[in-house]
């Protein structure tokens, strides 16, 4: 990849070239250098387990307690999930890469052989998660080809597990190095 930065010999400052062609592949590669947290977003809706993996999770606010993730506007799963009374967000551990691929696969088998628990309000959690958040949709913001979903927290549980979190980095699932 050719660098778009050139140092100004008079000032020693490297200006950013602003008239670049920002093609999707180039953006995906640049976005990929920053790891993002991975969660399962799930609910039990009319007796069905519905869920997806989101690699864009982050905290937003302590007051009110808010978290966020983004979902592609083309998602076939989000319209069902948004109708749920409560959503369960599970922070996944570094050994959950296969589980993420399963949650992105065939809708009918997304929860096959996965131990889950549900609240009476329908929030669905992966039992072996590092943290679990019981949420409701606070606000949705259309943002290009994705929807930014802000969720208000109603309950939280943190595992005593010392596993490291799963992250999405350079288009692949990975763990983080213990520090």
N, C-alpha and C positions, 0 to 999 in steps of 0.2 A: 504494500500500500504506500503510495507516495504521500509524503507529508505536505500539508497545506500551510504550514507555518514557515515563515522566512524571517530571519533576524534582520532588523533595521541596523545597518552598520553605524549610523550616526548616533543613535540613542542606546543601542544594545538591547532594545525591547523587541520581543517577538510578537508582532501583530497577528491576529487571527484573520484569515482571509474570509470575507463574508459573502462572496458570490460563488460559493461552492455548489456543486450539484449534490444535493442531499438525497441520494437514492436510498431506497429501503435497506439494501444489503449493507451499505456503508454505515447507516444509522444503527442497524442491528449489531454490527461489530463494535461500534463505539459505545453503545448502551451496555453491551455485554461485558465491558471491562469492570463494571461496578456490580458486585454480587448483591442479589436481593433475596430476602427471606421467602420461604415457601410455606404456604398453609393449605389445608384442605378446608373448603367452604362447603358445608353440607346441612341438610335438613331432612326431616321425615315429613313428606307431604302426601296426604291421603293414603297412608300406609306404605308408600314407596320411599326408598332411600335415594335422594338426589344430591349430587355433589360434583365438585370440580376442584382441580388444583390451581392455585394462583401463585405466581412467582413475583408478585409486586406488593407484598404485604409490608406495611409499616405502621408505627404508632403515629397519632396525630395530636391528641390533646388529652390532658389530665382532667380538665374541667370545662365542659363535660368530658367524660372518658370516651374517646373516639379512636378508632383504627381505620385503615383504609386498604383497599386493593383495587386493581383495575381489571376489567374483563373486556374482551373483544366485543364489539357491537354485533358481530356475527355469531356470538355464542348461542347455541340452541338450549343450553342448560340454565343460563342466567334468568330468562323469563320465568321459569318455574321456581327457581330459588327466591327471586325477589318477591314472590307471592306468599312465601312462608311467614308464619307468625314470628318465629325466631330462627336465626341461623347459628350454627356452630362453626367456629373457626378453630382449627387445631394446628398449632405450630409443629411442623414435622421435624423429626430427627435425621441425622446424617445417613442413617441406614434405610430411609424411606424412599429412595430414588425409584425403585420398582413400583411402590404404591402410587407415586405421582404419575408414572406412565399409565398405570391402571386407571386412575381417576380421569385421565385424558382420553381413555380408550372407549370401547363399546359401552354405551349407556346401560345396557341390560346387565353387564357384568362388572361394573365399577366397584361394587362393594363385596364381590365374591371373596370369601376367605379372609375378610378384614374384620377384626373385632371392633365393634362400635357400641356406643351408648347414646341414648337419646333422653332429653328432658321432657317433661309433660307438655311443654310448649312446642316441641318438635325440633329443637336444636340438636344436631347430630354430631358426635365427636369420634375421632379415631382414638381408641383406648390407650395406645402407646405414645400419644403425643407429649411434647415437652410443656406445652401450655394450652389451655382451652378457654375460649372466650364465648360466652353466650351473648348474642348481639341481635339488634334490630336495625333495619335500614334507616339511617338518619337523613341521608341525601344522596342523590345521584347527579353527577355532572358529566354531560357529554363532552368528550375531549378527543377530537379527531376520530380515529378508528377504534377507540376504546371508550368505556364508561368508567369514570372514577366513582367508586362506591365508598361512601363514608358510613361507618357502622357505629352505633352507640352500644357501649358495653353495659351489660346488666349483671354479669357474674364472671369471675375469673378463677381458674385453678392452675396452679403450677406444679409440675411433677417433681418429685424428689430425684428423678433420674438425672444422672450426670452426663448424659449423651450431649453431643454438640448438635446445633441446628443444621438443617439442610438448607443450602443456598443454591440459587440458579446463577451460574457464572459462565460466561463465554458459551452460551447455548447448551449448557450441560448441568446436570445436578452434581453437587459436590458437598463435602463437609468443610468445615473451617478448621484450621490448625489450632490445637489447644495452646494457650498462651502461657 
